[in-house]
């Protein structure tokens, strides 16, 4: 895994952890931006991926 891919994976895992700790509806784009210090587009992409993982795990 490349360094970039590893960083992305770590960020997505952090967002999944936030969702589990705070609840799905309580983790917004702004929360991801503030907690992880990411740019808006990057935060959006990490949030979408994390929500998809949480949804798959719940299925």
PLY file of the C-alpha trace (Angstrom):
ply
format ascii 1.0
element vertex 59
property float x
property float y
property float z
element edge 58
property int vertex1
property int vertex2
end_header
0.00 0.00 0.00
1.36 3.40 -0.93
1.92 6.11 1.65
-0.98 8.10 0.20
-3.34 5.11 0.29
-2.30 4.35 3.86
-3.04 7.94 4.90
-6.45 7.80 3.23
-7.24 4.51 4.96
-6.24 5.94 8.34
-8.47 8.98 7.79
-11.45 6.85 6.80
-10.94 4.71 9.90
-10.88 7.85 12.05
-14.20 8.96 10.55
-15.70 5.50 11.14
-14.57 5.76 14.77
-16.23 9.18 15.04
-19.47 7.76 13.63
-19.41 4.90 16.11
-18.64 7.21 19.03
-21.04 10.05 18.22
-23.67 8.43 16.06
-24.24 8.42 12.31
-26.35 11.58 12.20
-24.01 13.52 14.49
-20.94 13.32 12.26
-21.29 16.01 9.64
-18.91 17.34 7.02
-18.00 20.18 9.38
-17.17 17.71 12.17
-14.88 15.74 9.88
-13.18 18.93 8.70
-12.66 20.17 12.26
-11.61 16.88 13.85
-9.25 15.73 11.10
-8.16 19.12 9.78
-9.04 18.22 6.21
-10.03 20.39 3.26
-13.74 20.35 2.41
-13.47 18.04 -0.62
-11.18 15.58 1.16
-13.41 15.57 4.24
-16.45 14.91 2.06
-14.78 11.97 0.34
-13.65 10.45 3.65
-17.14 10.89 5.13
-18.81 9.21 2.15
-16.42 6.24 2.34
-16.80 5.93 6.12
-20.60 6.02 5.92
-20.52 3.34 3.23
-18.39 1.12 5.47
-20.68 1.65 8.44
-23.71 0.84 6.29
-22.07 -2.35 4.96
-21.16 -3.44 8.47
-24.73 -2.90 9.63
-26.16 -5.01 6.80
0 1
1 2
2 3
3 4
4 5
5 6
6 7
7 8
8 9
9 10
10 11
11 12
12 13
13 14
14 15
15 16
16 17
17 18
18 19
19 20
20 21
21 22
22 23
23 24
24 25
25 26
26 27
27 28
28 29
29 30
30 31
31 32
32 33
33 34
34 35
35 36
36 37
37 38
38 39
39 40
40 41
41 42
42 43
43 44
44 45
45 46
46 47
47 48
48 49
49 50
50 51
51 52
52 53
53 54
54 55
55 56
56 57
57 58
